[in-house]
Amino acid sequence: MRVPYSLERPDIMKAGTQYRTIALGICQVETVPWDLQGNLSRLKQTLTQAAVLGVTYAITPECVLHGYADMQQPGSAALLGEQAR
């Protein structure tokens, strides 16, 4: 599908408007709570596979790096803060 650079400005969509093609990838990554290095490695593998398939932009799970860690467990907030540094 060809999408014009600006869908909000129909007044500038005239002859000669440039188009670009994008490929959007929605990625699912298996994660392990608090396994930052492992999760990062799996994320890199997934993004590499997406790039090989021609994906321009990839959407990943919001907590892919810390692996959806249970923040209710004692010490989780401190561990998250430590990992953020």
N, C-alpha and C positions, 0 to 999 in steps of 0.2 A: 504494500500500500504506500502510496506517495503522499506525504503530509507536508503542506506548506509551512514555511518557517513561522508564519503568524496566522493563526486561525482567528485571532481576536481583531484583526485589522483587515476586514474585507476590502477596504478602500485601497490597500496597497497590493492586493492580489490581482495582478493584471498580467498581460502577456510578458513573458520574460521572468516571471517569478521563479526563483530558484527553489528546488526541492532537494531533500535528502532522504535517504532511506535509512531507517533504524531497525534493528532487531532487538526486541526486548526479551530477556530471559528471566524466568522466575525460578530461582534455584532453591532446592531443598538440600540441606546439609545435615548429616547426622552429627549430633554434638554429645559431648560428655561434660557434665557439670564440673566447672573449675579446671578443665583440661585446656588451658589457653593455647599451648603450643600445638597440641593435637587438633584442636578445633581450627586453629589458624591454618594448619597444614591441610586439613580436609577442605577448608574454604578455598585455599589457593588451588587445590586440585579441581574443585568444582568450577572455579572461575576460568581456569585454563581450558577445561573441557568446553565451557560455554564459548570462550573465544575461538576455539577450533571450529565450533559450529556456526560462527559468524555473529555471535551476540555482540551488540553495541553497548547496551546497558543491562546490568544484571541486578535483580532485586533479591536480597538475601533475608533470612530471618533476622528480626531485630536483636536477638540475644545470641547470635551465632558464636561470638567469641567466648563468653563465659558459660555458654551451654545451658541456659535456663536454670541456673543454680537456684536452689530453694533458699530464698532470703529469710525464711522463718527459722532456719537452723542457727543455733548460737555461733557467733563469730563470722557469719556470712557477710554482714555489712562491713566489718573491718577487712575481710579478705577482698571484697569488691573494691574498697578504697585503695588497698595495697596494689591490686592489679591495675587500677586506673593510673597509678603513678608510672 
